[in-house]
Amino acid sequence: KNQVEQSPQSLIILEGKNCTLQCNYTVSPFSNLRWYKQDTGRGPVSLTIMTFSENTKSNRRYTATLDADTKQSSLHITASQLSDSASYICVVSAQSNYQLIWGAGTKLIIKP
Amino acid sequence: NAGVTQTPKFRVLKTGQSMTLLCAQDMNHEYMYWYRQDPGMGLRLIHYSVGEGTTAKGEVPDGYNVSRLKKQNFLLGLESAAPSQTSVYFCASSYSSRVLDIQYFGAGTRLSVL
């Protein structure tokens, strides 16, 4: 069964600190992996898309890694800001844009 | 640039009532999608459309109907609402179904069925 599991479910860190969110998947065939940010009361917004051949991809203070062999991905947030408080969702694409497997997300809270 | 707009933002229904959720996008996207998001679960695809006049079932289509009469609009209908349909509904659109195309989301409709 295609599944995407994220850990931790929730995380609280102090402003300015770094954190890493984890994503494990069992999706076949694998096409790409995406990270979305979802602010409370809003729709998800794409942060990054990684294909099979990409190991690392950065977007400002966000760095995503992908290990296709172990089927794991991580999202590292550097020097966190209050505006980083949100849910971060890992999404794995099987073959097309309508075959996305969504994780349940990690709720990140940044405290001042 | 409005992007993807969903109406209404909130709605409360009684069991058995019907309603239609409207999604409009101004990005000239071919593909549109309806998802539902429930606590502790990932988004689940209800229905999607690959172009004007076409619709297809997603992962959880039962109890919902859709229509795509115009390219920019995608309607989601509940004919006889049930408490199990209490959820947050998101509409999304993308230029195509190519695997690297980004889906752009609306702000969601929060629906409660009593």
Contacts between the chains, C-beta under 8 A, distances in Angstrom:
chain1	res1	chain2	res2	distance
A	4	B	42	6.6
A	31	B	99	4.5
A	32	B	99	5.6
A	32	B	100	6.4
A	41	B	107	7.3
A	41	B	108	7.4
A	42	B	107	5.5
A	42	B	108	7.2
A	43	B	4	7.4
A	43	B	90	5.3
A	43	B	92	7.4
A	43	B	105	3.0
A	43	B	106	5.4
A	43	B	107	5.5
A	43	B	108	5.7
A	44	B	43	7.5
A	44	B	90	7.6
A	44	B	105	5.2
A	45	B	105	7.2
A	46	B	102	4.6
A	46	B	103	7.3
A	46	B	104	7.9
A	49	B	100	5.8
A	49	B	102	7.0
A	51	B	100	7.3
A	89	B	42	7.1
A	89	B	43	7.7
A	91	B	42	7.9
A	93	B	99	5.5
A	95	B	99	7.0
A	96	B	97	4.5
A	96	B	98	7.7
A	96	B	99	6.2
A	97	B	31	6.3
A	97	B	94	5.3
A	97	B	96	7.2
A	97	B	97	4.3
A	97	B	98	6.9
A	97	B	99	6.7
A	97	B	101	5.5
A	97	B	103	6.5
A	98	B	31	7.4
A	98	B	33	6.7
A	98	B	45	6.5
A	98	B	48	4.9
A	98	B	56	7.6
A	98	B	58	7.0
A	98	B	97	6.2
A	100	B	43	7.9
A	100	B	45	7.3
A	100	B	103	7.7
A	101	B	42	7.2
A	102	B	42	3.1
A	102	B	43	4.3
A	102	B	44	7.4
A	103	B	42	5.3
A	104	B	40	5.7
A	104	B	41	5.7
A	104	B	42	5.2
A	105	B	42	7.4
